[in-house]
Amino acid sequence: MPAFSFNDTLLLATIVFSVGLAGILVRRNMVFMLMALDIMLNATALVFVAAGARWHDATGQVMFVLVLALAAVETAVGLGIIMCLHAHGRPTLDADTGNLLGGQGRG
C-alpha cells in the first residue's frame, strides 16, 4: 500500500507548482526566477512519478529522468546567460531591465 494516495500526491504537486509560479510572478531577480522554475519542474516530475506508480507503469520514472535532465540544462544555460550579462556590465539582475540591453533599435 502506498504511503500517499494519488489525490494527495496531486494536491502536493499543485501546491509546489503554485509556489513556483508565485515565485516567478513576484520575484524579479533572475536567479530567484530560475530557482522558482526548477521548483515548477520538480512538481511536474512528481506528477509523472505518481501517475507511473498509480498505473504500475515505468514511463513515469522515465519522464522523471527526462524532466531532471531538462531542469539541469535549463539551470546551466540560464546561469550562463546571467553570468554573461553580468560580465558585460549589466548593473543588476532585475528581469524588468531587459529592455536596456543596448541593441540596435528599430529605426
Secondary structure by P-SEA (a helix, b strand, c coil): cccccaaaaaaaaaaaaaaaaaaaaccccaaaaaaaaaaaaaaaaaaaaaaaaaaccaaaaaaaaaaaaaaaaaaaaaaaaaaaaaaaccccccccccccccccccc
